Amino acid sequence: SMLPTIGLFARKGIWFPLPSVEFGAGMVHLFDSKIWSGQTYVKLALHEGYHDLPLPSVAVRGGVSRMFGQKELDLSIMSFDATLSKHLGVGGTWGFDPYAGYGALVMVARSEVIDPTPHIDPLDPMFVSDRALNFVFKDQDDILRHRVFVGAKLQYYVFQLTLEAAFALAGSSRDDRAGSDECTFDSTTTACDSPDLAAAQRTFTISAGFDF
């Protein structure tokens, strides 16, 4: 299924007595929802490449994303990736930068208080016991996902357009409960190990912006 989003980001390269360093931050909003995600990252160019030789640039990046607007779920995502890219000039006016890379995502999900009867007013004297039905899921182990991505950035003067396709591999993590074995069909996560059954995912991204 498609989940359209809109985002606003800013990034800035900073000179340090190190290879090229870039900081970035922004917000993403999921349409038709109250869900927002705040994101920040730092990118370190290990090798800037040579424009006149067929040698790519190499960069590593680490970032953190935090979800807001969902009161029943506390979700933070840490990302680490490495990218190979190559800058190509087109007609002395356009810039074309294809890239590809690998990344790892570490998802830290924690349950907040969940109301199983949101249609009932707990302040109504007829339903004073409704609050006793609220519950919290047990904390689970962090979830690790792997992904590969490929894309290209096209730039004219300060205007840029970026296209990217990403493929996240199927889940392989396991929520390991002490003294428990693998889940059976009628088991629950409180009594057994819970495997990550998330299927592989494909993501296509189009973004436009200004690059000063």
Accessible surface in RSA format (square Angstrom, percent):
REM  Atomic radii and reference values for relative SASA: ProtOr
REM  Chains: A
REM  Algorithm: Lee & Richards
REM  Probe-radius: 1.40
REM  Slices: 20
REM RES _ NUM      All-atoms   Total-Side   Main-Chain    Non-polar    All polar
REM                ABS   REL    ABS   REL    ABS   REL    ABS   REL    ABS   REL
RES SER A   1   154.93 130.9  67.87  90.6  87.06 200.6  59.34 126.4  95.59 133.9
RES MET A   2   177.59  92.0 153.43 101.5  24.17  57.5 116.27  98.9  61.33  81.2
RES LEU A   3   129.54  72.1 107.04  76.6  22.50  56.6 107.46  75.5  22.08  59.4
RES PRO A   4    77.41  56.4  66.41  60.5  11.00  40.0  77.34  63.9   0.07   0.4
RES THR A   5    74.61  53.1  48.42  49.1  26.19  62.4  19.81  26.6  54.79  82.8
RES ILE A   6   100.99  57.5  95.46  71.1   5.54  13.3  99.92  72.0   1.07   2.9
RES GLY A   7    43.93  54.2   0.00   N/A  43.93  54.2   9.05  24.8  34.87  78.1
RES LEU A   8   145.10  80.8 140.70 100.7   4.40  11.1 142.40 100.0   2.69   7.3
RES PHE A   9   104.11  52.1  74.66  46.2  29.44  76.6  76.17  46.2  27.94  80.0
RES ALA A  10    75.34  69.3  64.64  99.8  10.70  24.3  71.94 101.3   3.40   9.0
RES ARG A  11   104.66  43.9  75.91  38.7  28.75  68.4  38.18  52.2  66.48  40.3
RES LYS A  12   141.93  69.2 139.64  85.7   2.29   5.5  84.61  76.2  57.32  61.1
RES GLY A  13    46.59  57.5   0.00   N/A  46.59  57.5  25.11  68.9  21.49  48.1
RES ILE A  14    69.84  39.7  60.95  45.4   8.88  21.4  65.12  46.9   4.72  12.8
RES TRP A  15   211.30  84.8 188.30  91.1  23.00  54.0 168.13  89.6  43.17  70.0
RES PHE A  16    80.70  40.4  78.05  48.3   2.65   6.9  78.19  47.4   2.51   7.2
RES PRO A  17   114.38  83.4  84.57  77.1  29.80 108.3  94.67  78.2  19.70 122.5
RES LEU A  18   116.27  64.8  91.83  65.7  24.43  61.4  99.47  69.9  16.80  45.2
RES PRO A  19    60.83  44.3  47.55  43.3  13.28  48.3  59.93  49.5   0.90   5.6
RES SER A  20    58.07  49.1  41.84  55.8  16.23  37.4  21.19  45.1  36.88  51.7
RES VAL A  21     8.40   5.5   7.88   7.1   0.52   1.2   7.91   6.9   0.49   1.3
RES GLU A  22    32.33  18.6  32.20  24.4   0.14   0.3   7.72  14.9  24.61  20.1
RES PHE A  23    83.59  41.8  82.05  50.8   1.53   4.0  82.15  49.8   1.44   4.1
RES GLY A  24     5.42   6.7   0.00   N/A   5.42   6.7   3.83  10.5   1.59   3.6
RES ALA A  25    52.01  47.8  47.83  73.8   4.19   9.5  48.55  68.4   3.46   9.2
RES GLY A  26    14.73  18.2   0.00   N/A  14.73  18.2  10.36  28.4   4.37   9.8
RES MET A  27    77.41  40.1  76.41  50.6   1.00   2.4  61.01  51.9  16.39  21.7
RES VAL A  28    29.49  19.4  28.26  25.6   1.23   3.0  28.27  24.6   1.22   3.3
RES HIS A  29    30.91  16.9  30.91  21.5   0.00   0.0  15.20  15.7  15.71  18.3
RES LEU A  30    44.30  24.7  42.72  30.6   1.57   4.0  42.72  30.0   1.57   4.2
RES PHE A  31    96.69  48.4  87.49  54.2   9.20  23.9  87.52  53.1   9.16  26.2
RES ASP A  32   154.29 108.1 108.30 107.8  45.99 108.7  42.57 100.2 111.73 111.4
RES SER A  33    38.77  32.8  14.36  19.2  24.41  56.2  25.90  55.2  12.87  18.0
RES LYS A  34   172.42  84.1 161.65  99.2  10.76  25.6 108.43  97.6  63.99  68.2
RES ILE A  35    46.43  26.4  46.31  34.5   0.12   0.3  46.31  33.3   0.12   0.3
RES TRP A  36   107.95  43.3 107.57  52.1   0.38   0.9  89.75  47.9  18.19  29.5
RES SER A  37    20.73  17.5  20.60  27.5   0.13   0.3  18.23  38.8   2.51   3.5
RES GLY A  38    13.80  17.0   0.00   N/A  13.80  17.0  10.80  29.6   3.00   6.7
RES GLN A  39    62.74  35.1  55.46  40.5   7.28  17.3  11.72  25.0  51.02  38.7
RES THR A  40    73.98  52.6  70.71  71.7   3.28   7.8  51.09  68.6  22.90  34.6
RES TYR A  41    43.65  20.4  37.31  21.2   6.33  16.5  36.44  27.4   7.20   8.9
RES VAL A  42    65.42  43.0  63.52  57.5   1.90   4.6  63.52  55.2   1.90   5.2
RES LYS A  43    71.52  34.9  70.73  43.4   0.79   1.9  19.48  17.5  52.03  55.4
RES LEU A  44    55.65  31.0  55.25  39.5   0.40   1.0  55.25  38.8   0.40   1.1
RES ALA A  45    15.08  13.9  14.08  21.7   1.00   2.3  14.08  19.8   1.00   2.6
RES LEU A  46    95.88  53.4  70.30  50.3  25.58  64.3  70.81  49.7  25.07  67.5
RES HIS A  47    67.90  37.1  63.66  44.2   4.24  10.9  44.97  46.3  22.93  26.7
RES GLU A  48   100.58  57.7  91.79  69.4   8.79  20.9  55.82 108.0  44.76  36.5
RES GLY A  49    15.73  19.4   0.00   N/A  15.73  19.4   1.75   4.8  13.98  31.3
RES TYR A  50   120.86  56.4 116.85  66.5   4.01  10.4  76.19  57.3  44.66  55.1
RES HIS A  51   128.62  70.3 103.19  71.7  25.44  65.1  73.53  75.8  55.10  64.1
RES ASP A  52   142.84 100.1 110.87 110.4  31.96  75.6  38.62  90.9 104.22 103.9
RES LEU A  53    95.43  53.1  92.85  66.4   2.58   6.5  95.33  67.0   0.09   0.3
RES PRO A  54   123.97  90.3  97.20  88.6  26.77  97.3 105.70  87.3  18.27 113.5
RES LEU A  55    77.82  43.3  77.55  55.5   0.27   0.7  77.55  54.5   0.27   0.7
RES PRO A  56    52.18  38.0  51.43  46.9   0.75   2.7  51.46  42.5   0.71   4.4
RES SER A  57    26.00  22.0  25.33  33.8   0.67   1.5  13.12  27.9  12.88  18.0
RES VAL A  58    44.45  29.2  44.15  40.0   0.30   0.7  44.22  38.4   0.23   0.6
RES ALA A  59    10.31   9.5   9.58  14.8   0.73   1.7   9.70  13.7   0.62   1.6
RES VAL A  60    55.63  36.6  54.44  49.3   1.19   2.9  54.89  47.7   0.75   2.0
RES ARG A  61    85.30  35.8  77.78  39.6   7.53  17.9  12.14  16.6  73.17  44.3
RES GLY A  62    20.69  25.5   0.00   N/A  20.69  25.5  14.57  40.0   6.12  13.7
RES GLY A  63    10.94  13.5   0.00   N/A  10.94  13.5   6.81  18.7   4.13   9.3
RES VAL A  64    75.88  49.9  71.17  64.4   4.71  11.3  71.99  62.5   3.89  10.6
RES SER A  65    23.60  19.9  22.38  29.9   1.22   2.8  15.24  32.4   8.37  11.7
RES ARG A  66    95.38  40.0  95.07  48.5   0.31   0.7  31.93  43.6  63.45  38.5
RES MET A  67    34.63  17.9  22.19  14.7  12.44  29.6   8.86   7.5  25.77  34.1
RES PHE A  68   102.84  51.4  97.40  60.3   5.44  14.2 102.84  62.3   0.00   0.0
RES GLY A  69    51.15  63.1   0.00   N/A  51.15  63.1  25.05  68.7  26.10  58.4
RES GLN A  70    68.37  38.2  55.68  40.7  12.69  30.2   5.38  11.5  62.99  47.8
RES LYS A  71   178.12  86.9 156.04  95.7  22.08  52.6 109.98  99.0  68.14  72.6
RES GLU A  72    60.89  35.0  57.16  43.2   3.73   8.9   9.85  19.1  51.04  41.7
RES LEU A  73    67.69  37.7  62.82  44.9   4.87  12.2  62.82  44.1   4.87  13.1
RES ASP A  74    37.27  26.1  32.26  32.1   5.01  11.8   9.18  21.6  28.09  28.0
RES LEU A  75    36.90  20.6  35.90  25.7   1.01   2.5  35.90  25.2   1.01   2.7
RES SER A  76    22.51  19.0  22.35  29.8   0.15   0.4  16.35  34.8   6.16   8.6
RES ILE A  77    44.50  25.3  43.70  32.6   0.80   1.9  43.70  31.5   0.80   2.2
RES MET A  78    67.66  35.0  67.66  44.8   0.00   0.0  32.95  28.0  34.71  46.0
RES SER A  79    29.46  24.9  29.37  39.2   0.09   0.2  12.20  26.0  17.26  24.2
RES PHE A  80   112.02  56.0 109.56  67.9   2.46   6.4 109.85  66.6   2.17   6.2
RES ASP A  81    13.55   9.5   4.50   4.5   9.05  21.4   6.03  14.2   7.51   7.5
RES ALA A  82    45.80  42.1  42.64  65.8   3.17   7.2  43.15  60.8   2.66   7.0
RES THR A  83    21.83  15.5  19.60  19.9   2.22   5.3  11.87  15.9   9.96  15.1
RES LEU A  84    95.73  53.3  93.48  66.9   2.25   5.7  93.48  65.7   2.25   6.1
RES SER A  85    34.62  29.3  31.26  41.7   3.36   7.7  13.52  28.8  21.10  29.6
RES LYS A  86    38.16  18.6  37.30  22.9   0.86   2.0  37.04  33.3   1.12   1.2
RES HIS A  87    71.10  38.9  65.32  45.4   5.77  14.8  39.95  41.2  31.15  36.2
RES LEU A  88    76.86  42.8  74.45  53.3   2.41   6.1  76.86  54.0   0.00   0.0
RES GLY A  89    60.74  74.9   0.00   N/A  60.74  74.9  23.90  65.6  36.84  82.5
RES VAL A  90    72.99  48.0  69.92  63.3   3.07   7.4  72.88  63.3   0.11   0.3
RES GLY A  91    78.88  97.3   0.00   N/A  78.88  97.3  44.97 123.4  33.91  75.9
RES GLY A  92    85.62 105.6   0.00   N/A  85.62 105.6  43.91 120.5  41.71  93.4
RES THR A  93    76.24  54.2  54.82  55.6  21.41  51.0  34.86  46.8  41.38  62.5
RES TRP A  94   111.68  44.8 106.21  51.4   5.47  12.9  84.70  45.2  26.98  43.8
RES GLY A  95     9.37  11.6   0.00   N/A   9.37  11.6   7.25  19.9   2.12   4.8
RES PHE A  96    69.99  35.0  69.99  43.3   0.00   0.0  69.99  42.4   0.00   0.0
RES ASP A  97    28.06  19.7  28.06  27.9   0.00   0.0   6.96  16.4  21.11  21.1
RES PRO A  98    43.69  31.8  41.72  38.0   1.97   7.2  42.01  34.7   1.69  10.5
RES TYR A  99    37.12  17.3  30.49  17.3   6.63  17.3  31.67  23.8   5.45   6.7
RES ALA A 100    44.91  41.3  43.53  67.2   1.38   3.1  43.79  61.7   1.12   3.0
RES GLY A 101    18.39  22.7   0.00   N/A  18.39  22.7  12.76  35.0   5.63  12.6
RES TYR A 102   102.94  48.1 101.89  58.0   1.06   2.8  89.55  67.3  13.39  16.5
RES GLY A 103     1.14   1.4   0.00   N/A   1.14   1.4   1.14   3.1   0.00   0.0
RES ALA A 104    18.08  16.6  17.90  27.6   0.18   0.4  17.90  25.2   0.18   0.5
RES LEU A 105    39.25  21.9  39.25  28.1   0.00   0.0  39.25  27.6   0.00   0.0
RES VAL A 106    33.01  21.7  33.01  29.9   0.00   0.0  33.01  28.7   0.00   0.0
RES MET A 107    34.39  17.8  34.22  22.6   0.17   0.4   5.22   4.4  29.16  38.6
RES VAL A 108    35.79  23.5  35.44  32.1   0.34   0.8  35.44  30.8   0.34   0.9
RES ALA A 109    24.53  22.5  20.08  31.0   4.45  10.1  20.36  28.7   4.16  11.0
RES ARG A 110    73.49  30.9  71.55  36.5   1.94   4.6  30.82  42.1  42.67  25.9
RES SER A 111    23.66  20.0   7.30   9.7  16.36  37.7   8.14  17.3  15.52  21.7
RES GLU A 112    71.09  40.8  69.66  52.7   1.42   3.4  15.35  29.7  55.74  45.5
RES VAL A 113    90.25  59.4  78.96  71.5  11.29  27.2  78.96  68.6  11.29  30.6
RES ILE A 114    28.59  16.3  28.59  21.3   0.00   0.0  28.59  20.6   0.00   0.0
RES ASP A 115    44.66  31.3  38.79  38.6   5.87  13.9  20.77  48.9  23.89  23.8
RES PRO A 116    63.83  46.5  32.75  29.9  31.08 113.0  41.83  34.5  21.99 136.7
RES THR A 117    23.29  16.6  23.29  23.6   0.00   0.0  23.29  31.3   0.00   0.0
RES PRO A 118   106.97  78.0  78.23  71.3  28.74 104.5  80.04  66.1  26.93 167.4
RES HIS A 119   153.02  83.6 111.64  77.6  41.38 105.9  96.11  99.1  56.91  66.2
RES ILE A 120    39.05  22.2  32.56  24.3   6.49  15.6  36.29  26.1   2.76   7.5
RES ASP A 121    81.78  57.3  71.36  71.0  10.42  24.6  33.45  78.7  48.32  48.2
RES PRO A 122    47.42  34.6  42.03  38.3   5.39  19.6  42.03  34.7   5.39  33.5
RES LEU A 123   131.51  73.2 107.50  76.9  24.01  60.4 111.22  78.1  20.29  54.6
RES ASP A 124    48.02  33.6  43.41  43.2   4.61  10.9   9.45  22.2  38.57  38.5
RES PRO A 125   112.10  81.7  96.54  88.0  15.57  56.6  98.57  81.4  13.53  84.1
RES MET A 126   158.25  82.0 124.08  82.1  34.17  81.4  97.43  82.8  60.82  80.6
RES PHE A 127    81.41  40.7  78.46  48.6   2.95   7.7  81.40  49.4   0.01   0.0
RES VAL A 128   109.84  72.3  90.68  82.1  19.16  46.2  92.12  80.0  17.72  48.0
RES SER A 129    82.47  69.7  73.20  97.7   9.27  21.3  45.77  97.5  36.70  51.4
RES ASP A 130     7.96   5.6   4.83   4.8   3.13   7.4   5.25  12.4   2.71   2.7
RES ARG A 131   141.78  59.5 132.89  67.7   8.89  21.2  49.82  68.1  91.96  55.7
RES ALA A 132    89.07  81.9  50.24  77.5  38.83  88.3  63.19  89.0  25.87  68.5
RES LEU A 133    99.83  55.6  88.61  63.4  11.22  28.2  92.15  64.7   7.68  20.7
RES ASN A 134    56.47  38.9  37.43  36.2  19.04  45.8   8.47  20.4  48.00  46.4
RES PHE A 135    83.87  42.0  74.83  46.3   9.04  23.5  83.85  50.8   0.02   0.0
RES VAL A 136    79.53  52.3  55.47  50.2  24.06  58.0  55.47  48.2  24.06  65.3
RES PHE A 137   118.24  59.2 113.77  70.5   4.47  11.6 116.71  70.8   1.53   4.4
RES LYS A 138   126.94  61.9 104.34  64.0  22.60  53.8  59.65  53.7  67.29  71.7
RES ASP A 139    85.76  60.1  71.17  70.8  14.59  34.5  24.05  56.6  61.70  61.5
RES GLN A 140    63.60  35.6  57.58  42.1   6.02  14.3  12.11  25.8  51.49  39.1
RES ASP A 141    65.54  45.9  58.71  58.4   6.84  16.2  22.17  52.2  43.37  43.3
RES ASP A 142    69.53  48.7  51.24  51.0  18.29  43.3  14.77  34.8  54.77  54.6
RES ILE A 143    38.49  21.9  38.35  28.6   0.14   0.3  38.49  27.7   0.00   0.0
RES LEU A 144    71.74  40.0  70.63  50.5   1.10   2.8  70.63  49.6   1.10   3.0
RES ARG A 145    17.89   7.5  16.30   8.3   1.60   3.8   4.12   5.6  13.77   8.3
RES HIS A 146    57.41  31.4  56.33  39.2   1.08   2.8  40.18  41.4  17.22  20.0
RES ARG A 147    42.98  18.0  42.49  21.7   0.49   1.2  10.10  13.8  32.88  19.9
RES VAL A 148    72.68  47.8  71.63  64.9   1.04   2.5  71.63  62.2   1.04   2.8
RES PHE A 149    12.53   6.3   5.48   3.4   7.05  18.3   8.54   5.2   3.99  11.4
RES VAL A 150    86.74  57.1  85.69  77.6   1.05   2.5  85.69  74.5   1.05   2.8
RES GLY A 151    12.28  15.1   0.00   N/A  12.28  15.1   9.72  26.7   2.57   5.7
RES ALA A 152    24.56  22.6  22.22  34.3   2.34   5.3  22.26  31.4   2.29   6.1
RES LYS A 153    45.03  22.0  45.03  27.6   0.00   0.0  18.85  17.0  26.18  27.9
RES LEU A 154    69.35  38.6  66.55  47.6   2.80   7.0  66.55  46.7   2.80   7.5
RES GLN A 155    38.37  21.5  37.05  27.1   1.32   3.1  10.42  22.2  27.95  21.2
RES TYR A 156    97.46  45.5  96.65  55.0   0.81   2.1  50.22  37.7  47.24  58.2
RES TYR A 157   166.66  77.8 142.07  80.8  24.60  64.0 107.03  80.4  59.64  73.5
RES VAL A 158    26.53  17.5  26.53  24.0   0.00   0.0  26.53  23.1   0.00   0.0
RES PHE A 159   105.10  52.6 103.80  64.3   1.30   3.4 103.97  63.0   1.14   3.3
RES GLN A 160    32.74  18.3  24.81  18.1   7.93  18.9   3.24   6.9  29.50  22.4
RES LEU A 161    75.90  42.3  74.25  53.1   1.65   4.2  74.25  52.1   1.65   4.5
RES THR A 162    22.21  15.8  21.88  22.2   0.34   0.8  19.15  25.7   3.07   4.6
RES LEU A 163    90.72  50.5  90.17  64.5   0.54   1.4  90.41  63.5   0.31   0.8
RES GLU A 164    47.47  27.3  40.60  30.7   6.87  16.4   7.12  13.8  40.36  32.9
RES ALA A 165    34.14  31.4  30.54  47.1   3.60   8.2  30.91  43.5   3.23   8.6
RES ALA A 166    14.01  12.9   8.50  13.1   5.51  12.5  10.56  14.9   3.45   9.1
RES PHE A 167    77.00  38.5  76.60  47.4   0.40   1.0  76.60  46.4   0.40   1.1
RES ALA A 168    15.64  14.4  14.70  22.7   0.95   2.2  14.70  20.7   0.95   2.5
RES LEU A 169    80.05  44.6  79.53  56.9   0.52   1.3  79.95  56.1   0.10   0.3
RES ALA A 170    58.93  54.2  44.21  68.2  14.72  33.5  44.21  62.3  14.72  39.0
RES GLY A 171    16.11  19.9   0.00   N/A  16.11  19.9   0.23   0.6  15.88  35.6
RES SER A 172    93.14  78.7  59.06  78.8  34.09  78.5  46.58  99.2  46.56  65.2
RES SER A 173    24.40  20.6  13.28  17.7  11.13  25.6  18.72  39.9   5.69   8.0
RES ARG A 174   102.90  43.2  85.43  43.5  17.47  41.6  36.32  49.6  66.58  40.3
RES ASP A 175    11.23   7.9   7.55   7.5   3.68   8.7   3.96   9.3   7.27   7.2
RES ASP A 176    93.20  65.3  76.02  75.7  17.18  40.6  19.35  45.5  73.86  73.7
RES ARG A 177    45.66  19.2  43.19  22.0   2.47   5.9  18.26  25.0  27.40  16.6
RES ALA A 178   107.92  99.2  69.54 107.3  38.38  87.3  80.49 113.4  27.43  72.7
RES GLY A 179    92.90 114.6   0.00   N/A  92.90 114.6  45.33 124.4  47.57 106.5
RES SER A 180    29.57  25.0  11.92  15.9  17.65  40.7   4.83  10.3  24.74  34.7
RES ASP A 181   116.53  81.6 108.67 108.2   7.86  18.6  33.46  78.8  83.07  82.8
RES GLU A 182   116.20  66.7 101.09  76.5  15.11  36.0  26.52  51.3  89.68  73.2
RES CYS A 183    38.79  29.3  20.87  23.3  17.92  42.1  14.10  35.7  24.69  26.6
RES THR A 184    88.63  63.0  72.89  73.9  15.74  37.5  76.64 102.9  11.99  18.1
RES PHE A 185   212.30 106.2 176.86 109.5  35.45  92.2 186.41 113.0  25.89  74.1
RES ASP A 186   124.57  87.3  93.44  93.0  31.13  73.6  42.06  99.0  82.50  82.3
RES SER A 187    44.63  37.7  16.11  21.5  28.52  65.7   9.24  19.7  35.38  49.6
RES THR A 188    81.73  58.1  73.89  74.9   7.84  18.7  74.65 100.3   7.08  10.7
RES THR A 189    64.77  46.1  62.74  63.6   2.03   4.8  40.95  55.0  23.83  36.0
RES THR A 190    85.15  60.6  58.78  59.6  26.37  62.9  41.77  56.1  43.38  65.6
RES ALA A 191    71.46  65.7  48.20  74.4  23.27  52.9  54.06  76.1  17.40  46.1
RES CYS A 192     6.33   4.8   6.33   7.1   0.00   0.0   6.33  16.0   0.00   0.0
RES ASP A 193    12.84   9.0  12.84  12.8   0.00   0.0   0.00   0.0  12.84  12.8
RES SER A 194    28.20  23.8  24.90  33.2   3.30   7.6   1.94   4.1  26.26  36.8
RES PRO A 195    38.12  27.8  28.45  25.9   9.66  35.1  28.58  23.6   9.53  59.3
RES ASP A 196    29.65  20.8  15.33  15.3  14.32  33.9  13.40  31.5  16.25  16.2
RES LEU A 197   153.66  85.6 121.47  86.9  32.18  80.9 127.49  89.5  26.16  70.4
RES ALA A 198    40.65  37.4  24.29  37.5  16.35  37.2  35.82  50.4   4.83  12.8
RES ALA A 199    73.82  67.9  61.22  94.5  12.60  28.7  66.70  93.9   7.12  18.9
RES ALA A 200    49.07  45.1  25.50  39.4  23.57  53.6  25.50  35.9  23.57  62.4
RES GLN A 201   104.07  58.2  99.02  72.4   5.05  12.0  26.04  55.4  78.02  59.2
RES ARG A 202   179.27  75.3 149.29  76.1  29.98  71.4  35.84  49.0 143.44  86.9
RES THR A 203    74.19  52.8  70.41  71.4   3.78   9.0  47.06  63.2  27.13  41.0
RES PHE A 204   154.62  77.4 124.61  77.2  30.01  78.1 124.68  75.6  29.95  85.7
RES THR A 205    62.98  44.8  58.46  59.3   4.52  10.8  47.16  63.4  15.82  23.9
RES ILE A 206   131.17  74.6 102.11  76.1  29.06  70.0 102.11  73.5  29.06  78.8
RES SER A 207    51.72  43.7  45.19  60.3   6.52  15.0  38.66  82.3  13.06  18.3
RES ALA A 208    86.18  79.2  50.53  78.0  35.65  81.1  52.18  73.5  34.00  90.1
RES GLY A 209    26.27  32.4   0.00   N/A  26.27  32.4  21.74  59.7   4.53  10.2
RES PHE A 210   132.32  66.2 104.07  64.5  28.25  73.5 104.07  63.1  28.25  80.9
RES ASP A 211    30.94  21.7  24.84  24.7   6.10  14.4   2.90   6.8  28.04  28.0
RES PHE A 212   201.22 100.7 134.00  83.0  67.22 174.9 164.53  99.7  36.69 105.0
END  Absolute sums over single chains surface
CHAIN  1 A    14836.8      12168.3       2668.5       9959.8       4877.0
END  Absolute sums over all chains
TOTAL         14836.8      12168.3       2668.5       9959.8       4877.0
